[in-house]
Amino acid sequence: MMQIGTVAYGTTLYDELVALRYEVLRKPLGLFFTDEQLASEKNYIHFGAYDGEELVGTLQLVPEAHGRMKMRQVAVDPSRQGEGIGALMVEAAEAFARDKDFIIMHCHARASAAHFYERLGYQKTGDMFEEVTIPHWAMEKHL
Ligand SMILES: CC(C)(COP(=O)(O)OP(=O)(O)OC[C@H]1O[C@@H](n2cnc3c(N)ncnc32)[C@H](O)[C@@H]1OP(=O)(O)O)[C@@H](O)C(=O)NCCC(=O)NCCS
């Protein structure tokens, strides 16, 4: 059974989330997480998706001003993509944010994943731009 929950920063479980998103999001681009980048995540909310004991997906939330929540680092284990895990994680993150009275969820979506977010009700809010060397769209959804 799939379970999605929050993971505390700095724990062994957190290290596993970092390892998964390094494999899925950074390594293919030849990029790394710096110590400074990881230190800046201290106050973010970290989610893990577990199939039994096995970590299969992760994402982060960053609370911002004006009722806005930023979703980032959305990654599903490559051998488990296309099974609905990403959609379940985004829905769990939205429920978490809604419960805390946030009104907008937004993200910088990789152009290759923009359709994934559109299927979940997100809309592009500006022009395409480059981040971590690849094209992205700013996207958001009212919660
Ligand atoms: C993008 C990602 C998070 C989606 O998670 P997933 O578990 O594979 O997606 P799901 O199975 O929940 O898919 C939900 C819907 O989005 C669609 N979808 C998923 N990934 C897609 C993609 N890259 N492009 C287009 N559509 C996609 C699915 O077809 C599905 O549509 P359906 O409901 O009509 O069948 C995952 O594939 C991933 O980690 N990709 C590599 C890293 C990445 O790009 N992360 C996003 C950074 S912004």
The ligand as an ORCA input file, in Angstrom:
! r2SCAN-3c Opt
* xyz 0 1
  C       7.149     13.933    -13.606
  C       6.953     12.855    -12.527
  C       7.141     13.466    -11.154
  C       5.498     12.340    -12.664
  O       5.271     11.318    -11.711
  P       4.648      9.917    -12.192
  O       4.378      9.111    -10.995
  O       5.525      9.350    -13.244
  O       3.293     10.434    -12.870
  P       1.824      9.805    -12.708
  O       1.900      8.366    -13.036
  O       1.238     10.204    -11.419
  O       1.103     10.583    -13.906
  C      -0.037     11.403    -13.764
  C      -0.454     11.903    -15.115
  O       0.559     12.741    -15.699
  C       1.023     12.182    -16.927
  N       2.490     12.337    -16.949
  C       3.359     11.908    -16.030
  N       4.613     12.282    -16.343
  C       4.519     12.955    -17.506
  C       5.461     13.594    -18.339
  N       6.763     13.655    -18.036
  N       5.016     14.192    -19.458
  C       3.708     14.156    -19.779
  N       2.773     13.574    -19.010
  C       3.163     12.979    -17.897
  C       0.630     10.734    -16.881
  O       0.449     10.228    -18.204
  C      -0.655     10.760    -16.114
  O      -1.714     11.164    -16.968
  P      -3.091     10.300    -17.007
  O      -3.726     10.565    -15.680
  O      -3.785     10.894    -18.159
  O      -2.662      8.892    -17.202
  C       7.905     11.674    -12.708
  O       7.667     11.045    -13.960
  C       9.373     12.031    -12.597
  O       9.965     11.939    -11.531
  N       9.994     12.431    -13.719
  C      11.404     12.773    -13.758
  C      11.716     13.979    -12.916
  C      10.863     15.192    -13.220
  O      10.725     15.626    -14.369
  N      10.284     15.772    -12.164
  C       9.458     16.958    -12.267
  C      10.329     18.138    -12.108
  S       9.383     19.631    -12.273
*
